[in-house]
Amino acid sequence: MPDPEIPDEVLRFLAEHVESAEQLDALMLLRADPARGWTAEALSQALFSVPQSAARTLERLQAHGFAAGDGASPPTYRYAAASAHAALVERLAEAYRANRAAVIKQLFARRADPVRSLADAFRLRKE
């Protein structure tokens, strides 16, 4: 059931563009300081994650149009939301700041939907 404190367009954005709590936290970190560059190592330390997972998260953020990598080895990523998404990322950040638990609850509620889980199991992904 949708949370009345979270606008519908933010819920849709969350459902369409954010795949995990780690990705959500990473997006919020990058957005909070757009000038800062993040390596997988730095992000993994900030999120209490492992570098491999943080690297995949940064790559997914780039694939969704929320981050830009510099192409170095190892790459450094900065927040770079596509103009079509920038306003919704800001609305998501407001909801996240106001009620982080409700946003994360919505993220996990979507994943717990058995019909969605079955559909996701058959969705082809490029990894």
C-alpha positions as a Markdown table, in Angstrom:
| # | Residue | x | y | z |
|---|---|---|---|---|
| 1 | Met | 0.0 | 0.0 | 0.0 |
| 2 | Pro | 1.5 | 3.4 | -0.9 |
| 3 | Asp | 2.6 | 5.7 | 1.8 |
| 4 | Pro | 0.4 | 8.9 | 1.8 |
| 5 | Glu | 3.5 | 11.0 | 2.7 |
| 6 | Ile | 5.3 | 10.0 | -0.4 |
| 7 | Pro | 4.0 | 11.6 | -3.6 |
| 8 | Asp | 2.8 | 9.1 | -6.3 |
| 9 | Glu | 5.4 | 10.4 | -8.9 |
| 10 | Val | 8.2 | 9.7 | -6.4 |
| 11 | Leu | 6.8 | 6.2 | -5.8 |
| 12 | Arg | 6.7 | 5.6 | -9.6 |
| 13 | Phe | 10.2 | 7.0 | -10.0 |
| 14 | Leu | 11.5 | 4.7 | -7.1 |
| 15 | Ala | 9.8 | 1.7 | -8.7 |
| 16 | Glu | 11.2 | 2.4 | -12.2 |
| 17 | His | 14.8 | 3.5 | -11.3 |
| 18 | Val | 15.9 | 2.2 | -7.9 |
| 19 | Glu | 16.7 | -1.5 | -7.6 |
| 20 | Ser | 18.0 | -1.7 | -4.0 |
| 21 | Ala | 18.5 | 0.1 | -0.7 |
| 22 | Glu | 22.2 | 0.3 | -1.5 |
| 23 | Gln | 21.4 | 2.0 | -4.8 |
| 24 | Leu | 19.1 | 4.4 | -3.1 |
| 25 | Asp | 21.7 | 5.3 | -0.4 |
| 26 | Ala | 24.3 | 5.7 | -3.1 |
| 27 | Leu | 22.1 | 8.0 | -5.2 |
| 28 | Met | 21.4 | 10.2 | -2.1 |
| 29 | Leu | 25.1 | 10.4 | -1.3 |
| 30 | Leu | 26.1 | 11.4 | -4.8 |
| 31 | Arg | 23.3 | 13.9 | -5.0 |
| 32 | Ala | 24.2 | 15.5 | -1.7 |
| 33 | Asp | 27.6 | 16.6 | -3.0 |
| 34 | Pro | 27.6 | 16.7 | -6.8 |
| 35 | Ala | 31.2 | 17.9 | -7.0 |
| 36 | Arg | 32.6 | 15.0 | -5.1 |
| 37 | Gly | 33.9 | 12.0 | -7.0 |
| 38 | Trp | 33.2 | 8.5 | -5.7 |
| 39 | Thr | 35.2 | 5.4 | -6.3 |
| 40 | Ala | 33.8 | 2.0 | -5.5 |
| 41 | Glu | 36.2 | 1.8 | -2.5 |
| 42 | Ala | 35.0 | 5.1 | -1.1 |
| 43 | Leu | 31.4 | 4.3 | -1.7 |
| 44 | Ser | 31.7 | 0.9 | -0.1 |
| 45 | Gln | 33.2 | 2.4 | 3.0 |
| 46 | Ala | 30.4 | 5.0 | 3.2 |
| 47 | Leu | 27.7 | 2.4 | 2.8 |
| 48 | Phe | 29.3 | -0.3 | 4.8 |
| 49 | Ser | 29.3 | -2.5 | 1.7 |
| 50 | Val | 31.9 | -4.4 | -0.3 |
| 51 | Pro | 33.8 | -2.7 | -3.2 |
| 52 | Gln | 32.4 | -5.1 | -5.8 |
| 53 | Ser | 28.8 | -4.3 | -4.8 |
| 54 | Ala | 29.5 | -0.6 | -4.7 |
| 55 | Ala | 31.1 | -0.8 | -8.2 |
| 56 | Arg | 28.0 | -2.5 | -9.5 |
| 57 | Thr | 25.8 | 0.1 | -7.8 |
| 58 | Leu | 27.8 | 3.0 | -9.4 |
| 59 | Glu | 27.6 | 1.3 | -12.8 |
| 60 | Arg | 23.8 | 0.9 | -12.5 |
| 61 | Leu | 23.5 | 4.6 | -11.4 |
| 62 | Gln | 25.4 | 5.5 | -14.5 |
| 63 | Ala | 23.3 | 3.2 | -16.7 |
| 64 | His | 20.1 | 4.8 | -15.3 |
| 65 | Gly | 21.4 | 8.3 | -16.0 |
| 66 | Phe | 22.2 | 9.4 | -12.5 |
| 67 | Ala | 26.0 | 9.4 | -12.5 |
| 68 | Ala | 28.9 | 10.0 | -14.8 |
| 69 | Gly | 32.1 | 8.0 | -14.7 |
| 70 | Asp | 35.4 | 9.5 | -15.6 |
| 71 | Gly | 36.7 | 6.4 | -17.5 |
| 72 | Ala | 39.8 | 6.1 | -15.3 |
| 73 | Ser | 41.0 | 2.9 | -13.7 |
| 74 | Pro | 39.5 | 2.7 | -11.1 |
| 75 | Pro | 36.7 | 5.0 | -12.3 |
| 76 | Thr | 35.4 | 7.9 | -10.2 |
| 77 | Tyr | 31.7 | 8.7 | -10.5 |
| 78 | Arg | 29.9 | 12.0 | -9.8 |
| 79 | Tyr | 26.2 | 12.8 | -9.6 |
| 80 | Ala | 24.9 | 13.8 | -13.0 |
| 81 | Ala | 21.2 | 13.2 | -13.1 |
| 82 | Ala | 19.7 | 13.6 | -16.6 |
| 83 | Ser | 17.6 | 16.7 | -16.8 |
| 84 | Ala | 14.4 | 14.6 | -17.1 |
| 85 | His | 15.2 | 13.0 | -13.7 |
| 86 | Ala | 16.7 | 15.8 | -11.7 |
| 87 | Ala | 13.5 | 17.2 | -10.3 |
| 88 | Leu | 12.3 | 13.7 | -9.3 |
| 89 | Val | 15.6 | 12.9 | -7.6 |
| 90 | Glu | 15.1 | 16.1 | -5.6 |
| 91 | Arg | 11.6 | 15.1 | -4.7 |
| 92 | Leu | 12.9 | 11.6 | -3.7 |
| 93 | Ala | 15.6 | 13.2 | -1.6 |
| 94 | Glu | 12.9 | 15.3 | 0.2 |
| 95 | Ala | 10.9 | 12.2 | 0.9 |
| 96 | Tyr | 14.0 | 10.3 | 2.0 |
| 97 | Arg | 15.1 | 13.1 | 4.3 |
| 98 | Ala | 11.5 | 13.5 | 5.8 |
| 99 | Asn | 10.9 | 9.7 | 6.3 |
| 100 | Arg | 13.7 | 7.4 | 5.3 |
| 101 | Ala | 12.0 | 4.4 | 6.7 |
| 102 | Ala | 8.8 | 4.9 | 4.6 |
| 103 | Val | 10.9 | 5.3 | 1.4 |
| 104 | Ile | 12.8 | 2.1 | 2.2 |
| 105 | Lys | 9.6 | 0.3 | 3.1 |
| 106 | Gln | 8.1 | 1.2 | -0.3 |
| 107 | Leu | 11.3 | -0.1 | -2.0 |
| 108 | Phe | 11.1 | -3.4 | -0.2 |
| 109 | Ala | 7.3 | -3.7 | -0.5 |
| 110 | Arg | 7.6 | -3.5 | -4.2 |
| 111 | Arg | 10.2 | -6.3 | -4.2 |
| 112 | Ala | 8.0 | -8.5 | -2.0 |
| 113 | Asp | 5.1 | -8.5 | -4.5 |
| 114 | Pro | 5.0 | -12.1 | -5.7 |
| 115 | Val | 3.6 | -11.2 | -9.2 |
| 116 | Arg | 6.4 | -8.6 | -9.7 |
| 117 | Ser | 9.0 | -11.1 | -8.4 |
| 118 | Leu | 7.9 | -13.7 | -10.9 |
| 119 | Ala | 7.9 | -11.1 | -13.7 |
| 120 | Asp | 11.3 | -9.9 | -12.7 |
| 121 | Ala | 12.6 | -13.5 | -12.7 |
| 122 | Phe | 11.9 | -13.7 | -16.4 |
| 123 | Arg | 13.1 | -10.2 | -17.3 |
| 124 | Leu | 16.3 | -10.2 | -19.3 |
| 125 | Arg | 19.0 | -8.1 | -17.9 |
| 126 | Lys | 22.4 | -7.1 | -19.4 |
| 127 | Glu | 24.9 | -7.7 | -16.6 |
